[in-house]
Structures are given as structure tokens and as C-alpha cells.
Amino acid sequence: MAQAQIVIGVTGGIAAYKSAMLVSQLVQRGVDVHVVLTSCAMKFIAPATFAALTGRQPVTDLFDPRFPLGAHIELARDSQLLCVAPATAKFLAKAAHGLADDVLSTLYLCQTSPVLVCPAMNCEMWDKAAVQRNVRQLEQDGVIVVGPESGWLSCRTVGAGRMAEPATILDAIFRQLGQSSR
């Protein structure tokens, strides 16, 4: 089987550290991973982390000169899957409403292969009617939602909103690729 190429989109949440573990595990299993970071994601985790894990600089700019046709177009055409982990309330809203104002949201709109989102946010945000409406819309659009889980949150409370663990996301990715994660 040919090597799978996927894109991991990382948005601005404390759970971004889990994305580094996810990317590492994917690379160790032979997956060709491109990482796309939002500007808010880079407040939580540095591009150098993902460059070291994947062997290539992450995409952070819609006008990245490595992609003459546009990173959003080339990555969408070449990847078998897009996984956004963590997916903040902001990203979920942008995706549900078709707003494209950065490289990740524009890539999402170009993506024709499966899309997984892994929500991560404060429990009050997760429970908000607007967030739940956006999640339902994305599910109706064919997006696979992985998580969130309940547990200890960075806001020092326990509740729903914790990003799924990397192993859970890895299993979901490999299911979509028609492969075993083992």
C-alpha cells in the first residue's frame, strides 16, 4: 500500500501539545504528515516542534512560497485526510459557516477527502448552543467528530471539552484510511 499523506491542522488551544504526540505517532507508523498551524496555535506550540517531528516546516501562511498554487489547494489535492486537532470553537464555527480567512479554514473548504475534527475547549464553551449547532452542521456536512472527552480541563475544572487522546484520534484516522493503527 502506498504511503498515506495526511494533514494535521492545529488550532489555538492548550491541547496543541497532544497534537505533537499524535504527529509523532503517525510519522513512526510511516504516514507522510504535513502540519498546518493557525496563528493562535503558535501561541501554544512552536513550529520547530512539528518541523523536528515531520522533517518539514509546518505551513503557517496562506501565501507560503513552497506552494505555487496555494498551500490550501496543493495540500487538499495531495492528502487522503485532514484532521484538525485541537479544533477550537472558533475553527468549528468557521468551518460550519464556510468562512475562509487563513490557511487552515481555506484548506478545509478545498478538502475533498475525509475530515476529522477533534474539539477541545472549556466545558461551558462546549455546552453552548451555538457550538453544538456548529458541530451538528459539520456532522451533517460529513465531518467526523472525534471527542471531546470529559476530564480535567486546563481551566481547572472537570467536564466535557477535553481533546480526545492521541491514541483515540490515531485509531479514527487509520479507520478512515482503511488501515489498522496497530
N, C-alpha and C positions, 0 to 999 in steps of 0.2 A: 504494500500500500504506500502511496506517495506521502511524503511528509505534509502534515496538516499545517496550514498557515492561518493564524487567528490574530485578532486584535483585542487587546485588553485596554479598555478605556478606564481611566482613573479620575474620579471627580474629588472635590474638596471636602473630605471628611477624615476624621481621625482613623477610621478603618482602612485608610490607604496603606498602612503598614501591612495589613493582611494581604493586600494585592501583591506586595513584593514576594511574600511566601508563595502565593498562587503562581506567579510568573516563574519563580524558581522551579517549582514542581513541574510545570508544563515543559519548560526547557529541558529538565532532566529526563522527561519522557519523550524527547525528540520532537516536540512541537516547535515550529517556527513562529515566534511571538513578536509582534510589533506592539509597542505601548504608546498610547495617546494620553497625554496629561493635560488637564484643564489648568488655567492659571491658578485657580483656587487649590487644586491638588498639589501644586508645587509649594504651597504654604505648609503642607504637611509632610511631604516626602520629596526628596531631590531627584532630578532627572538622572544624576550619576548612579543612583541605586539601580534603576532599570537598565541603564547602559551597561553596567557591570553584569547584570543578570542575563541580558539578551545578546550582548555583543554589538548592539547598535544604539544610537542615540534615540530616545523617545521623540515622538512628534509632539510639538507644543504650539506650533504656529500653522495657521491655515495656509500661509504662503511659504511653506518650507521648500527651499530650492531643490531638495533631493527629489521632489515630485513635480515634474514639469506640468502635468495635467491637473495637479492639485492633490494633496495628500488624501483628502476625503474621497476623491474619485478613484485613485490608484489603489488605496488600501481596501476600499469596498469591493473593487473588482477582483482583487487578488486573494481575499481572505474567505475562508469557509465558515467563519463565525465571528461575531462581535460580542464581547462580554464586557459590560460596564460594572466594575466592582471597585470601590463602592459606587452606588448610584444614589446621589443625593436627591432631596425633594426638588431642588432646582432642576437637575437633569431630567427627572421624571416628568416634571411639568413641561419643560422644553420639548421633550420627545413626544409627549401626549398631544401637544398643540402644534407640532411641526415647526417650532422656532429653531432657526439655524443661525447662530451668531458666533460660533467658534468651531474649531476643527472637529471636536467630538460630536457636537449636535449636527453638524453638516454631514459628517461621516455616517451618523445614524440614518439620516434621510436618504443617503445613497446606498445603504446596505441592502442587498437582496438576499443574502444568506441569513441563517438564523441569528437572532439577537437574544441574549440573556441579559437581564438586569438584576443586580444584587443590591436591593435597597439597604441603606444604613442611615439612621438618623435618630434623634431624640424620640422617646416614646410618645410625647404629646404631638410632635410633628407627624409621626407615623399614623396616629389615630385621627388626624384632622380629615374632615370630609373631603376637602379639595385634593389631598394626597391620595386618598382611597379612590376618588373619582379618576384621577390620572392613572393609577395602577390598573383599574378596571378597563380604561380606554386602551392602555398598552396591551393588556391581555387580549382584548377584542381585536387588536391590530396584529396579533400573532406573536407578540413578545413573550418570552418565557421569563417568569419572575421566580427567582431563587431566594427564598427567605422573605423577610428577615426572621431572625430567631429572637427569642426572649433571653434576657440575661443582664448582666452588669453592663451598664452604659457609661460612657465617659462623663456624662453629666452627673455621675454619682448616684444613680438610681437604678432600679431593676425594672425592666419592662421590655416590650416588643420594640424592635428597631435596630437590634444588633445585626451587623452583616453576617451572613452565613459563613461558616468556617471554610477555609480553603479546600479541605477535602470534599466537602459537600458541593462546592462550586466546581471542582475538578470533575467529580462524577457527572454533574449536569452537562458540562462541556463535552466530555467524552461520549455521553449518551447521544448528544446532538450530532457528533461526528461519526456515530455508528461504531465506536471503538470502546474497548474496556479501559478503565482507568487504572487497572492493576498492572 
